[in-house]
Amino acid sequence: MMVWWQVGGIILALVGLGLVFYVLFPRKYQAAASVAGAYDDWTQDGLLEFYWGEHIHLGHYGCPPGRKNFRQAKADFVHEMVRWGGLDRLPPGTQVLDVGCGIGGSSRILAQDYGFDVTGITISPQQVKRAQALTPAGLPVRFQVDDALALSFPEASFAVVWSVEAGPHMPDKAQFARELLRVLKPGGILVVADWNQRDERQKPLNFWEKRVMQQLLDQWSHPAFASIAGFAEALSATGWVAGTVVTADWTAPTLPSWLDSIWQGVVRPAGLLRFGLVGLLKSLREVPTLLLMRWAFGTGLCQFGMFRAVRGTSKLIPPVPAKLPS
């Protein structure tokens, strides 16, 4: 019995240390360099890749959501996004820009399974290095460091612009929208998946919701979340969208990802041997944020937004965004 008390005491002490790191050492957004630094650290220590795999984004668990392997759900998310965006009807060799590519998981699927010619960009040099190391020779994928708010590519460079969960790191959502559409060819398709906040114009945040949102911003180097309607309006306001911006809410099929990501620490105990006490403390440090994310998305404070737009041949009068069922 004494042994179990000792084990319980050790676990509580470790959890307490994780909470101390969580409270005392947030990763507040300061500038683009703070985002790059955070992802450099996550990439170098290997923890995020070990537990989340090559796809550093949420998974798709079906409609309605069901039980699914965590990493399979992430790969399935890419295929669901391809189908939702109509990219599965495009020919091999289509030039795609993956904005916020991470370590290249989605880029490699787009190249391997659909034959697309993919360029992935991230602000993290360490992510570029790791993405290159994970990419098989001969696969039409390349990676480079670039700033999504000031892309280095000429106007009308790509037939498809793709982005998953990069928007919360952008301090200027209007500029982000302009850059995504600027590098898209006339007639090209933009497909974006993002974490969004409830539209405060429709229902203002209460005191506690504001506190939760501030934690979600501060812990993972986010300056702000846009609402689904707000970012759709930002895309339309560029004047480059032909027709309407199509949106959908994928909160339900992605919601299991949050608790599933915590569960990986239990079902993958090899991580404790590989990363030791420091790795355990770093992992425990993320648990409060993951739980807050689950609460926020589960209660409607946050939503998982999908956006599809086609670039017109010239500057247009911005239309009203359309919302379609997910």
Salt bridges, closest charged atoms under 4 A:
ASP45 OD2 - LYS282 NZ 3.31
GLU49 OE2 - ARG130 NH2 2.88
GLU54 OE1 - ARG108 NH2 2.87
ASP76 OD2 - LYS68 NZ 3.01
GLU80 OE2 - ARG83 NH2 3.06
ASP113 OD2 - HIS79 NE2 3.43
ASP117 OD1 - ARG142 NH1 2.99
GLU155 OE2 - ARG311 NH2 2.66
GLU179 OE2 - ARG182 NE 2.71
ASP199 OD2 - ARG201 NH2 2.87
GLU209 OE1 - ARG198 NH2 2.88
GLU233 OE1 - ARG201 NH1 2.97
GLU286 OE2 - ARG27 NH2 2.44
